[in-house]
Amino acid sequence: MVILYPKSSIRLQKMDLPSPQPIFYTAKEGDNLFNIAQKASEQYNKEITTDLLLEWNNYTDADKLAIGHQLIVGFKEEDCK
């Protein structure tokens, strides 16, 4: 149960947290989001899915991938703590 009190003296502070630093991968000939996700999962020992790649890179369609595109494939651990 949550009790709310009118005119509470609780003050919220904005905290400036560091933004996690992305890890990039440059798409090569023959790449697709599925095999990039597999490689990144193996390399960083994390479950990385094609859906995550789409979200992190603001893609709505996997067909946008082209040779030379730089994709975010993860985030540096030390910045996420």
C-alpha positions as CSV (number, residue, x, y, z in Angstrom):
1,M,0.0,0.0,0.0
2,V,1.3,3.5,-0.9
3,I,0.3,6.4,1.3
4,L,0.5,9.9,-0.3
5,Y,0.6,13.0,1.9
6,P,-0.4,16.4,0.5
7,K,2.3,19.0,0.3
8,S,5.0,16.5,1.1
9,S,8.4,17.9,1.8
10,I,10.2,15.2,-0.2
11,R,12.5,16.6,-2.9
12,L,13.7,14.8,-5.9
13,Q,17.2,15.4,-7.2
14,K,18.2,14.9,-10.8
15,M,21.2,12.6,-11.0
16,D,23.6,12.9,-13.9
17,L,24.6,9.4,-14.6
18,P,27.1,8.6,-17.3
19,S,25.7,7.3,-20.6
20,P,26.8,3.8,-21.5
21,Q,29.4,3.8,-24.2
22,P,28.3,1.8,-27.3
23,I,30.4,-0.9,-28.9
24,F,30.3,-0.6,-32.7
25,Y,30.6,-3.1,-35.5
26,T,31.0,-2.2,-39.2
27,A,28.8,-4.3,-41.5
28,K,30.7,-6.3,-44.1
29,E,29.6,-8.1,-47.3
30,G,27.5,-11.2,-46.5
31,D,26.5,-9.9,-43.0
32,N,22.9,-9.8,-41.8
33,L,21.5,-8.9,-38.4
34,F,21.1,-12.5,-37.4
35,N,24.8,-13.4,-37.9
36,I,26.0,-10.1,-36.4
37,A,23.9,-10.8,-33.3
38,Q,25.4,-14.3,-33.1
39,K,29.0,-13.0,-33.4
40,A,28.3,-10.2,-30.8
41,S,26.7,-12.7,-28.4
42,E,29.7,-15.0,-28.6
43,Q,32.3,-12.2,-28.3
44,Y,30.7,-10.4,-25.4
45,N,29.1,-13.5,-23.7
46,K,25.7,-11.8,-23.7
47,E,22.5,-12.7,-25.3
48,I,22.2,-10.2,-28.2
49,T,19.2,-10.6,-30.5
50,T,18.2,-9.2,-33.8
51,D,15.4,-7.3,-32.0
52,L,18.0,-5.6,-29.7
53,L,20.1,-4.7,-32.8
54,L,17.1,-3.2,-34.4
55,E,16.2,-1.2,-31.3
56,W,19.7,0.0,-30.5
57,N,20.2,1.2,-34.0
58,N,16.8,2.7,-34.6
59,Y,16.1,0.4,-37.4
60,T,12.5,-0.5,-38.2
61,D,13.5,-3.0,-40.9
62,A,16.5,-5.3,-41.1
63,D,16.7,-4.6,-44.8
64,K,18.2,-1.2,-44.0
65,L,21.6,-2.9,-43.3
66,A,24.2,-2.1,-45.8
67,I,27.9,-2.7,-46.2
68,G,29.8,-0.1,-44.2
69,H,27.0,0.7,-41.7
70,Q,28.2,1.1,-38.2
71,L,26.0,-0.8,-35.8
72,I,25.7,-0.7,-32.1
73,V,26.2,-4.3,-30.9
74,G,26.5,-3.7,-27.2
75,F,27.6,-1.4,-24.4
76,K,30.7,-1.3,-22.4
77,E,30.2,-2.9,-19.0
78,E,32.1,-0.5,-16.8
79,D,29.8,2.4,-18.0
80,C,26.6,0.5,-17.1
81,K,27.2,0.0,-13.4
